[in-house]
Amino acid sequence: MAEATKEPKHRIKVTAGGDYDPTTHQTVSVNGNTLRIENDRVTLDLAVRIQDYHGYPDNSPTTSTYFEDPLHTDDQYSISISFTPKEDINGNDLIYGNDFDRPLRDRLPMGFNAALRLVKWTLDPSIDGDAYADKPYLYSPALATWNQFRIGGKKFQDMTGDYVVKEGADGEGGELRDQLQIPDTPDARRKHFQKEGSRQGFVFEAGRSYMADFGNRYLCFSDFSVRLPGFHIPVEGLVDADHNELRYVLKNSKTGTVYLVVSFTLLPNQETSPTENVEGAQATSQEDVD
């Protein structure tokens, strides 16, 4: 008799909002509809894609056409945004990365420092932070860490759930890239913005549309692990009630202003979905907001 498939101990729930307060967050429709976030700081569309997804909400698609794109056939997840800031932000001040409310030093696996050095050497030389602090963080300048970056015109650009962000520009954004001598390819653009002077010379203009995509093949949500060359770090064994969240944050390092928080929370597996946040606006597709 064939052995029954073992049910995972945890399932992922993805929520997002315009600040850290989880009570203001909305549930993200993974591999589904785009989520609109708007406040006095930004208008933003968010799409989260996860390969082999079996989390909440129940009956979410297990994959997305995003992973059929030649750029992303090896990727395991993606966080894509289209955003228009309502205030100017200097390019040296906008950072993107992970932070945590509680210490992690007692549960970081052996070899973590070596794995972090490998990430800095091979994937993101601009990453900086302190994983052993009381409130750990790992941030990079957004311009130097995003996998894809696109500059648009002076109007918000909607993003539907199946839109794939690619390096480049739309409309007058092309003239702006040329004027600022921003390289055309993702790798060259990231290298260009590893220099602080290049970042300081760039401004995210109030009212202008920008698009970005971030993801990779190393963080695997199907078995809750980090897979780097020579390293396999199982995350599920490190989880408890106080350490069960991976948070991606887009913020201004100079002012502390937060523009986006995306939380991946590991919840104990159960037959029914956890209570959704019905107080805030619901996730919407482009058809819903037109």
Secondary structure as UniProt FT lines:
FT   STRAND          10..17
FT   HELIX           22..24
FT   STRAND          26..27
FT   TURN            30..31
FT   STRAND          35..38
FT   STRAND          42..50
FT   TURN            51..52
FT   TURN            58..59
FT   HELIX           65..68
FT   TURN            70..71
FT   TURN            73..74
FT   STRAND          77..85
FT   STRAND          89..90
FT   TURN            91..93
FT   STRAND          94..99
FT   TURN            105..107
FT   TURN            110..111
FT   HELIX           112..122
FT   TURN            125..126
FT   STRAND          128..130
FT   TURN            131..132
FT   STRAND          137..141
FT   HELIX           142..145
FT   STRAND          148..151
FT   TURN            161..162
FT   STRAND          168..169
FT   TURN            171..172
FT   HELIX           173..179
FT   TURN            180..181
FT   HELIX           186..192
FT   TURN            193..194
FT   HELIX           196..200
FT   STRAND          203..204
FT   TURN            206..207
FT   STRAND          210..214
FT   STRAND          219..220
FT   TURN            221..224
FT   STRAND          225..228
FT   TURN            229..230
FT   STRAND          231..234
FT   HELIX           236..238
FT   TURN            241..242
FT   STRAND          245..252
FT   TURN            253..255
FT   STRAND          258..268
FT   HELIX           286..289
//
